[in-house]
Amino acid sequence: KNGCAYDAQGRKMTEKKLGAMRRSIGMIFQHFNLLDRSTVFENIAYPLQYTGMKKEEISARVFELLDLVDLREKANVYPSQLSGGQQQRRMRRKRFSTFCVT
C-alpha cells in the first residue's frame, strides 16, 4: 500500500517497529558466510556488537549459544579448522545470536 509497511492488522508501522521486525527476521543459507580471519567466538559475537550489548553480555551470550550446539571447546579456532557439520552449527548460532536480545 503506497510503499508503506503495515502490520498484520493493517496498521501502518513506524520506522522503529519496522526496524525491530526486520531484526527479528532471519535466513540461513547453504553457504556459511563465515569470516575466515575471525575465530568461532568472534564470528558469533560480530552481529551482537551492533545491538548495544556490553562486552560481558556478548561473551555470555556467545558461550550460551556455543553450549547449545556443543562447540564451546571450538570458541578459539578458525572456521577452516571446523568440519562441515561444525561450520553449519556455528553459522546457525551466528544467525540466531541476535534473536531474543533484550
Secondary structure, DSSP 4 states (H G I P E B T S, - for coil): -TT--B-TTSPBPPHHHHHHHHHT-----SS----TTS-HHHHHHHHHTTTT--HHHHHHHHHHHHHHTT-GGGTTS-GGGS-HHHHHHHHHHHHHTTTT--
